[in-house]
Amino acid sequence: MKRIALFASGSGSNAQRIAEYFNNNTEVHITGIYCNKPDAYVLIRAEKLGIPATIFKRSDFYESDTVLQKMLAENVDLIVLAGFLWLVPLNILNRFANRIINIHPALLPKFGGRGMFGARVHEAVIRCKETESGITIHYVNENYDEGNIIFQAKCLVNVNETPDSLAAKIHTLEYEHYPRIIEQILLSDT
């Protein structure tokens, strides 16, 4: 059985979609949802889904092996970032080399990097008069949004697009593709 640790910092809609996708899959298990914000809505989603949640502080993540040791104890095979906004520290990157993935709400390498998340990305895409946007699923390295690209999906950006309407298109792509790509990565590991 393959074991996934989900990391999220906010609402957790992607984390929920991934958990629901694998709910009846006997080959994949979500070991838990890891969160750095004690008031994040993803924790309510985790409780409703019956998934254990781990809340950690910055010092747990960057100054100790607390989070790493918990994942090792749970025999995690893949770390999936689903709206998690911190850089992953080297102790975790090294131990889970090429086994940490993220999803970005734009077509990297454009509109990525520090501070480029959520509505900021969609506003930048519209401000630059891009005709398309989309999602990028990529491996995680020590820099924001610079890991090797695994998959991209595109959508049109209309002339009258708003950040909210573009976000809705991006969410549709995320929910459709992220769980499927996670499954492909896990199956290619067997």
Summary of the structure (lengths in Angstrom):
residues: 190
radius of gyration: 16.1
end to end distance: 9.7
largest distance: 50.4
contacts: 598
relative contact order: 0.16
helix: 37%
strand: 23%
